Every structure is written in C-alpha cells, then in structure tokens.
Amino acid sequence: MQLRFINLRITLVALALLSSAGCAGQRASAPPSPTAPSPTIAAAQMQPAPARPTPTIAAIGGRPTAMPSIQAAPANPAAVPAAEPSIYLWPTYLPPNMHPSPTESRVASAGQTGEAGMGFYIITLNNGQQKLSIGGGDLLDVLPLSGDQRSITVGTRAGTLITSGDRREIVFNMARGKLFLYSAGLDEQELLKIAESLQPIDVKILRDLAGTT
C-alpha cells in the first residue's frame, strides 16, 4: 500500500515536470511576431516620386526665337551686270559713211517711258547694203534673230553674239532695260569694235543725231 502511494507521487511529479518543460519550450521557440506593415504605407514607400515635367515652349506660352535667314552669296558676283550710268548709249566709232535713217529710228520724247518707267531708243544707220541698229532702254524685246550663239565679253559688258549668215546681233546682259546691236553686211570684228566704243550720251543729243527731233 505504501509502495503504490510512493509510485503514484513519482508519476504525478514526472507529469508535472513534463508539462512545465513543454510550456517553456513553446514560449522559447515561438518569438513574438512583428507587426505587419500597413499595405498603404508600404506601397507609398515603394513608389518613386514623380519626376517634374520639363517645361516646353508650348506649355509656358512662349514663342520660339526665329533663326535669322541666311542668304547665300551669288556663285559668281561678276556675272551680275552693273547698272549703266545712263540707258542712252552711242558708239564713238562707226564704219565710214554710216548715216542715221530717221524713218527707221525712234527716241523717247521728254516724259515718254516704257512699262518699267524708263526711256527707250532704236536708231538705224545705213550705208548701201550695210545696216546697223542700236537699241536700248525700256524695250519689250530686241530685234529677233535666230542663229549660232556664243557668250562674249566686250569691255566691261557681257552678252551673247548671234550669227546668221551676214547678219549678227549682240545682246548685252543688263541690270535694267535692254541693250543690243544688230547688223547686216558688217563682219564680226567690225561689230565688236562698234560695241566696245559705246558710251553714255545725253538724250537730247541722241535725238539730234538720229534726226528724230
């Protein structure tokens, strides 16, 4: 009887020790769980700050500064003809016995101008079968002549020489108006010599020379 009582006490003490050890083990192995972060705060922390937009000309209501226009210089400045001091020109050299023909000549009268507001003239000289016409100023066109063409320079003036049989015409490149020499029965060297001698002349003197006054 006494022996059973002792065994029962030993059993109860062992059970008590095992129960205490189990509770202590549970408390030691299960650390307190940390507080979970708020999903809203975590999301806000992970989102990068929005970049500031770069201001544009359209957004601030400004206007772009216009780039200055750049104009290229002429490829060959010498090809641009200089303006003549006068539209009225007359040769200082003429072949012998060349005389003006008033019925084939015309010089603008005082105050008379063409469409561009300039005066004009066409003077024709004859010597038998030889003919020479000099014209310039505000003319609609030069005397028509079709034939072989080549570029020439006579003195300081550049132009085109047209040849068809014994007829020739020099048409100069002019900054304003026109200037031409038309010939029949004159050789090329003679016509070029006449063209090289062209000089400005007073329009009143030109009218007297042409006999159109």
C-alpha positions as CSV (number, residue, x, y, z in Angstrom):
1,M,0.0,0.0,0.0
2,Q,2.7,2.4,0.9
3,L,4.7,1.4,-2.2
4,R,1.7,2.2,-4.5
5,F,1.4,5.6,-2.9
6,I,5.1,6.4,-3.5
7,N,4.8,5.3,-7.2
8,L,1.8,7.4,-7.7
9,R,3.6,10.5,-6.3
10,I,6.6,9.9,-8.5
11,T,4.3,9.6,-11.6
12,L,2.5,12.9,-10.7
13,V,5.8,14.7,-10.2
14,A,7.1,13.4,-13.5
15,L,3.9,14.5,-15.3
16,A,4.2,18.0,-13.7
17,L,7.8,18.3,-14.8
18,L,7.0,17.3,-18.4
19,S,4.1,19.7,-18.6
20,S,6.2,22.6,-17.3
21,A,9.0,21.8,-19.8
22,G,6.6,21.7,-22.7
23,C,5.1,25.1,-21.9
24,A,8.6,26.6,-21.5
25,G,9.7,25.1,-24.8
26,Q,6.7,26.6,-26.6
27,R,7.4,30.0,-25.2
28,A,11.1,29.8,-26.2
29,S,10.5,28.6,-29.7
30,A,7.7,31.0,-30.7
31,P,9.1,34.5,-30.7
32,P,6.6,37.3,-30.9
33,S,5.5,38.0,-34.5
34,P,6.4,41.5,-35.7
35,T,3.6,43.9,-36.6
36,A,2.9,43.6,-40.3
37,P,3.4,46.9,-42.2
38,S,0.3,48.7,-43.4
39,P,-0.1,47.9,-47.1
40,T,-0.9,51.5,-47.9
41,I,2.2,52.8,-46.2
42,A,4.4,50.2,-47.8
43,A,3.0,50.9,-51.2
44,A,3.7,54.6,-50.8
45,Q,7.2,54.0,-49.7
46,M,8.0,51.8,-52.7
47,Q,6.5,54.2,-55.3
48,P,9.2,56.6,-56.7
49,A,8.5,60.3,-56.5
50,P,7.0,61.6,-59.8
51,A,9.6,63.4,-62.0
52,R,8.9,67.1,-62.6
53,P,7.9,67.7,-66.2
54,T,10.3,69.7,-68.3
55,P,8.7,73.0,-69.3
56,T,8.2,73.4,-73.1
57,I,7.8,76.5,-75.2
58,A,4.2,75.4,-75.8
59,A,3.5,74.8,-72.1
60,I,4.7,78.2,-71.0
61,G,3.0,80.0,-73.8
62,G,6.3,81.3,-75.3
63,R,7.3,81.5,-79.0
64,P,10.4,80.1,-80.4
65,T,13.0,82.6,-81.4
66,A,13.2,82.7,-85.2
67,M,16.6,81.7,-86.7
68,P,17.9,84.5,-88.9
69,S,17.6,83.7,-92.5
70,I,20.9,83.1,-94.2
71,Q,21.2,84.1,-97.8
72,A,24.0,82.5,-99.9
73,A,26.2,84.9,-101.9
74,P,25.9,84.7,-105.7
75,A,28.2,81.9,-107.0
76,N,29.8,84.4,-109.5
77,P,29.4,88.0,-108.4
78,A,31.0,89.2,-111.7
79,A,28.1,87.6,-113.6
80,V,25.6,90.1,-112.1
81,P,25.7,93.1,-114.5
82,A,26.2,96.5,-113.0
83,A,23.7,99.2,-113.8
84,E,24.7,101.6,-116.6
85,P,25.0,105.3,-115.7
86,S,22.6,106.0,-118.5
87,I,20.3,103.9,-120.6
88,Y,21.2,106.0,-123.6
89,L,24.4,104.8,-125.2
90,W,26.1,105.7,-128.5
91,P,29.3,104.4,-130.2
92,T,32.3,106.7,-130.6
93,Y,33.4,104.5,-133.5
94,L,31.2,104.0,-136.6
95,P,32.2,102.5,-140.0
96,P,32.7,105.1,-142.8
97,N,29.6,106.5,-144.5
98,M,27.1,105.1,-142.0
99,H,24.2,107.6,-141.7
100,P,21.1,107.5,-139.4
101,S,17.8,106.8,-141.0
102,P,15.1,109.0,-139.2
103,T,12.3,106.9,-140.7
104,E,13.8,103.7,-139.1
105,S,14.7,105.4,-135.8
106,R,12.9,106.4,-132.6
107,V,14.0,108.0,-129.4
108,A,11.6,108.5,-126.5
109,S,10.4,112.1,-126.2
110,A,10.5,114.1,-122.9
111,G,8.4,112.3,-120.3
112,Q,7.7,109.3,-122.5
113,T,8.6,106.0,-120.9
114,G,8.0,102.3,-121.3
115,E,6.3,99.9,-119.0
116,A,9.2,99.9,-116.5
117,G,9.2,103.7,-116.3
118,M,12.4,104.2,-118.4
119,G,13.0,105.9,-121.7
120,F,14.0,103.9,-124.9
121,Y,15.6,104.3,-128.3
122,I,16.2,102.4,-131.5
123,I,18.5,104.1,-134.1
124,T,19.2,102.6,-137.5
125,L,22.1,103.6,-139.7
126,N,22.6,102.6,-143.4
127,N,25.4,102.5,-146.0
128,G,24.1,100.8,-149.1
129,Q,23.7,97.1,-148.2
130,Q,25.2,97.6,-144.7
131,K,22.8,98.2,-141.8
132,L,23.4,98.9,-138.1
133,S,20.7,99.2,-135.5
134,I,21.4,100.3,-131.9
135,G,18.7,100.0,-129.3
136,G,18.2,100.1,-125.5
137,G,16.2,101.1,-122.6
138,D,12.7,100.1,-121.8
139,L,12.0,97.9,-124.8
140,L,9.8,94.9,-124.8
141,D,12.3,92.9,-126.7
142,V,15.4,93.1,-129.0
143,L,15.2,92.6,-132.8
144,P,14.7,88.9,-133.4
145,L,17.5,86.9,-134.9
146,S,17.9,83.1,-134.9
147,G,21.3,81.5,-135.4
148,D,24.5,80.3,-133.8
149,Q,25.0,81.8,-130.3
150,R,28.1,82.3,-128.1
151,S,28.8,84.2,-124.9
152,I,31.1,87.2,-125.3
153,T,32.6,90.0,-123.2
154,V,33.1,93.4,-124.8
155,G,34.9,95.8,-122.5
156,T,33.1,95.5,-119.2
157,R,29.9,94.2,-120.7
158,A,28.9,90.6,-121.1
159,G,26.4,89.4,-123.6
160,T,25.6,87.0,-126.4
161,L,26.6,87.1,-130.0
162,I,24.1,85.7,-132.5
163,T,25.2,85.0,-136.1
164,S,23.1,84.0,-139.1
165,G,24.9,84.4,-142.4
166,D,26.0,88.1,-142.8
167,R,23.6,89.2,-140.1
168,R,24.8,89.5,-136.5
169,E,23.4,90.7,-133.2
170,I,24.9,91.4,-129.8
171,V,22.5,91.3,-126.9
172,F,24.1,92.5,-123.7
173,N,23.2,91.4,-120.2
174,M,21.7,94.4,-118.5
175,A,20.7,95.1,-114.9
176,R,17.8,97.2,-116.2
177,G,16.3,97.6,-119.6
178,K,17.9,96.2,-122.7
179,L,20.9,96.9,-125.0
180,F,21.6,95.4,-128.4
181,L,23.4,96.0,-131.7
182,Y,22.0,94.5,-134.9
183,S,24.0,94.5,-138.1
184,A,23.8,93.3,-141.7
185,G,26.7,93.3,-144.1
186,L,29.3,94.0,-141.3
187,D,31.9,91.5,-140.3
188,E,32.2,90.3,-136.7
189,Q,35.3,92.3,-135.8
190,E,33.7,95.5,-137.0
191,L,30.6,94.9,-134.9
192,L,32.6,94.1,-131.9
193,K,34.6,97.3,-132.4
194,I,31.4,99.3,-132.5
195,A,30.1,97.6,-129.4
196,E,33.3,98.3,-127.5
197,S,33.1,102.0,-128.1
198,L,29.6,102.5,-126.6
199,Q,29.5,105.5,-124.2
200,P,26.7,107.3,-122.4
201,I,25.1,110.2,-124.3
202,D,22.6,112.9,-123.4
203,V,19.2,112.0,-124.8
204,K,18.8,115.4,-126.4
205,I,22.0,115.0,-128.4
206,L,20.9,111.5,-129.3
207,R,17.7,112.8,-130.7
208,D,19.7,115.3,-132.9
209,L,22.0,112.5,-134.1
210,A,19.1,110.3,-135.0
211,G,17.3,113.2,-136.7
212,T,14.1,112.5,-134.7
213,T,13.8,115.9,-133.2
